[in-house]
Amino acid sequence: MRKLNQFIEDQNRWNSLFNRAPITFPLCQADVDDLARSIDSKLSPENLTCDGERSRTESIRIGNYLNDVLDELNAYCNTNNLTQPTVWEAW
């Protein structure tokens, strides 16, 4: 769950800028859903490629990282009896 922890730390840094409460373990269903929405948004083609400004190699690297985070999030859900989120942009 190293990548999931890293992703949550990054999300918490952004959340602090907007005075939102940090995401902490153990995750509840609302946290899982919030993380999934963020992953889904980051995986959209426009965001993933920065509207064509990001190189193909970098886009693939980031996409693979986000899909790994999603895999770890799904594993966490299975282990903790939470509903796996639907992420439409996942590959």
NUSEZA-352993 format. One record per residue: y negated, x, z negated of N, C-alpha, C in turn; residue in one letter. Coordinates in steps of 0.05 Angstrom, whole numbers, padded with zeros to 5 digits, always signed. Layout:
N
YXZYXZYXZA;...
//
This chain:
91
+00024+00016+00000+00000+00000+00000-00025+00017+00000M;-00022+00041+00009-00045+00060+00009-00067+00050+00028R;-00060+00040+00051-00080+00031+00070-00093+00005+00061K;-00077-00013+00049-00088-00037+00038-00109-00031+00016L;-00102-00013-00002-00120-00004-00023-00146+00007-00011N;-00143+00024+00009-00167+00036+00022-00184+00014+00035Q;-00171-00005+00048-00186-00026+00061-00202-00043+00040F;-00188-00049+00018-00201-00064-00004-00225-00048-00015I;-00222-00023-00019-00244-00006-00029-00268-00007-00010E;-00262-00006+00016-00284-00008+00036-00297-00035+00035D;-00281-00056+00033-00292-00083+00031-00309-00086+00006Q;-00300-00075-00016-00315-00077-00041-00342-00063-00039N;-00343-00041-00024-00369-00027-00020-00388-00045-00005R;-00378-00059+00016-00395-00077+00031-00402-00101+00013W;-00383-00112-00001-00388-00135-00019-00410-00129-00039N;-00411-00104-00049-00431-00097-00069-00459-00099-00058S;-00462-00093-00032-00488-00095-00020-00499-00124-00020L;-00481-00143-00020-00489-00171-00019-00484-00185-00046F;-00481-00169-00067-00476-00179-00095-00452-00198-00096N;-00432-00192-00081-00407-00208-00083-00388-00194-00102R;-00372-00210-00115-00352-00199-00134-00332-00181-00120A;-00324-00159-00132-00304-00142-00119-00276-00156-00118P;-00260-00148-00099-00233-00157-00097-00216-00138-00114I;-00200-00149-00132-00184-00133-00150-00155-00143-00150T;-00137-00125-00158-00109-00133-00160-00105-00144-00188F;-00087-00164-00192-00070-00176-00171-00087-00195-00154P;-00080-00195-00128-00094-00212-00109-00086-00241-00113L;-00105-00259-00110-00099-00288-00109-00099-00297-00080C;-00092-00321-00074-00090-00331-00047-00118-00330-00034Q;-00139-00336-00048-00166-00335-00037-00173-00306-00028A;-00165-00286-00044-00170-00258-00037-00155-00251-00011D;-00130-00259-00010-00113-00254+00014-00126-00266+00038V;-00135-00291+00036-00147-00305+00058-00173-00291+00067D;-00189-00282+00048-00214-00268+00054-00208-00242+00068D;-00189-00227+00058-00181-00202+00071-00171-00206+00100L;-00155-00227+00103-00144-00234+00129-00167-00241+00149A;-00186-00256+00140-00209-00263+00158-00224-00238+00166R;-00227-00220+00147-00241-00195+00154-00225-00178+00174S;-00199-00176+00170-00182-00161+00189-00183-00175+00216I;-00181-00201+00217-00182-00216+00242-00208-00211+00257D;-00230-00211+00242-00256-00206+00255-00258-00178+00266S;-00248-00159+00250-00250-00131+00259-00231-00125+00283K;-00210-00141+00286-00192-00137+00308-00201-00152+00334L;-00222-00168+00333-00231-00181+00357-00239-00160+00377S;-00234-00164+00403-00240-00144+00423-00269-00134+00422P;-00288-00152+00418-00316-00144+00418-00322-00125+00395E;-00311-00132+00371-00316-00115+00348-00300-00089+00349N;-00275-00091+00358-00257-00068+00358-00268-00046+00377L;-00279-00055+00400-00289-00036+00420-00319-00031+00418T;-00332-00044+00398-00361-00042+00396-00374-00049+00423C;-00365-00071+00434-00375-00081+00460-00374-00059+00482D;-00352-00043+00481-00347-00023+00501-00359+00004+00495G;-00372+00007+00473-00385+00032+00465-00366+00052+00452E;-00344+00042+00441-00324+00059+00428-00303+00068+00448R;-00294+00092+00445-00273+00102+00464-00247+00087+00460S;-00231+00087+00481-00205+00073+00480-00187+00085+00458R;-00187+00111+00456-00171+00124+00436-00179+00116+00408T;-00205+00115+00402-00215+00107+00376-00209+00078+00371E;-00212+00061+00391-00206+00032+00388-00177+00028+00381S;-00159+00043+00394-00130+00041+00388-00124+00050+00360I;-00137+00073+00352-00132+00083+00325-00141+00063+00304R;-00164+00052+00307-00174+00032+00288-00157+00007+00288I;-00149-00002+00312-00131-00025+00314-00105-00021+00301G;-00093+00003+00304-00068+00009+00291-00071+00009+00260N;-00093+00021+00251-00099+00021+00222-00101-00008+00211Y;-00116-00025+00225-00120-00052+00216-00093-00068+00216L;-00077-00063+00236-00050-00076+00237-00032-00065+00215N;-00035-00040+00208-00020-00029+00185-00029-00042+00159D;-00055-00046+00156-00066-00059+00132-00055-00088+00131V;-00054-00101+00153-00043-00129+00154-00014-00129+00146L;+00002-00109+00156+00030-00108+00149+00033-00104+00118D;+00017-00087+00106+00018-00083+00078+00009-00108+00063E;-00011-00122+00073-00020-00147+00061+00002-00168+00062L;+00016-00170+00084+00038-00189+00087+00061-00182+00068N;+00067-00156+00065+00088-00147+00046+00080-00155+00018A;+00054-00151+00011+00044-00158-00015+00048-00188-00020Y;+00042-00204+00001+00045-00233-00001+00074-00241-00006C;+00092-00228+00008+00121-00234+00005+00130-00227-00023N;+00121-00205-00033+00129-00195-00060+00118-00213-00082T;+00094-00224-00078+00080-00239-00099+00079-00269-00094N;+00096-00279-00076+00098-00308-00071+00072-00320-00062N;+00057-00306-00045+00033-00317-00034+00038-00324-00004L;+00022-00341+00007+00025-00349+00035+00013-00327+00053T;+00029-00318+00072+00019-00299+00091-00003-00311+00108Q;-00024-00297+00111-00046-00308+00127-00040-00306+00157P;-00053-00323+00172-00052-00322+00201-00075-00305+00211T;-00069-00284+00226-00089-00268+00238-00085-00269+00268V;-00102-00283+00282-00098-00288+00310-00101-00264+00327W;-00117-00245+00319-00122-00221+00336-00102-00198+00332E;-00083-00202+00313-00064-00180+00308-00046-00175+00332A;-00037-00150+00335-00019-00143+00357+00007-00135+00347W;
//
